[in-house]
């Protein structure tokens, strides 16, 4: 969402020579993006500062644009959060504390400082990378502020240990500007370059969007069927997969009892903390026997990746589970993620999927 708002804001950014610029519109869009995700402010810091330096009526920009927009946006955010949380909460401040000051994102992994430069940015640009570089070289000086925003954003994010591709998606609109400038000046090679970009992006997009790792969504269709069953009240689905592998109630629109392995970060400062998912995968069979020591606690359905089947086969046989569905997931299984997802149903329970 913040990337989409960044695109709209960029359209109205008052760059020199542009007649489409509207400081009121682009500042409103930036404010909305920051409310959605506070880090959306990062790429706009150099751009807003540049606008401020170029603006002749600096006092008007601050008094009649920045302050009113900031107060209204922040006030609206506070009111909405007050309604839903039941107390006054400054979500943006909590976001800053959690991700920056406490740096709890490292619980989900960390990367070296150069990761965004050596892997992150090249990967999200993909086949656009050579055109981006060419555009940066060819673009006039007045457009270099956009390149500065890209470099600034990547540098800021590089200071955080936990890194993900999605964190730097908001710089893509700026990068695409330079790619477009490159294509515009290729002249004889323009059609060939455009065809190359289309094919090199369309084919991977179709594969990754329609085939690769589709099982985590397809399996929810099987679970959804339980909602239309007379056995819904008796069903209990346990998803034994790495954290956040599948959607949850967003794809199952009924009060179906479900559970998944959890991996919340530790907020108590316990250095020996291990989340439930890691405990489970350290000894799946032992964990299952301990967790479901009584048959009355057993789920009616177990869902897990194919790589786990052999390790817990004795538990499945002893407790009377039978495989009822196999869902394709990926051609490239890795670690805890298997090529297929299996659905097992307890024989004495619901005979539905």
Number of C-alpha atoms within 10 A of each C-alpha: 12 21 18 14 21 25 19 16 24 21 17 19 22 20 19 11 8 11 10 11 17 15 18 16 16 22 21 20 22 23 24 22 21 20 20 16 15 17 20 25 19 19 23 23 14 18 19 18 11 13 18 15 11 13 13 10 10 13 12 11 16 13 11 12 16 17 12 13 20 16 12 13 16 18 12 13 18 18 15 14 16 14 10 10 10 9 11 13 16 14 16 17 10 12 14 14 13 13 15 14 10 11 14 17 16 15 14 12 11 14 14 13 16 13 19 22 14 11 11 19 20 15 14 17 17 12 15 22 17 14 22 23 14 18 22 21 13 13 17 10 9 10 15 14 15 22 18 15 20 23 14 18 23 22 15 11 19 18 13 17 21 20 22 15 13 10 17 21 16 24 26 16 19 21 23 17 17 25 22 14 18 23 19 12 14 14 10 8 11 14 12 12 16 12 11 14 15 12 11 14 14 12 11 12 13 11 12 13 11 10 14 17 22 18 22 20 16 15 21 17 13 16 22 17 13 22 17 10 12 11 13 17 12 13 21 20 21 20 21 20 23 19 15 12 16 17 12 16 13 8 13 18 10 13 10 18 15 16 14 19 20 16 17 13 15 14 10 7 8 8 7 7 11 13 15 16 18 15 13 19 17 11 12 18 18 13 15 15 12 10 12 13 11 9 8 7 10 17 22 20 25 21 21 20 25 20 18 19 15 9 12 16 12 12 16 20 11 8 14 14 21 15 16 14 14 16 19 20 23 19 12 10 15 10 6 13 20 22 18 21 25 22 25 23 24 20 14 10 16 18 12 15 15
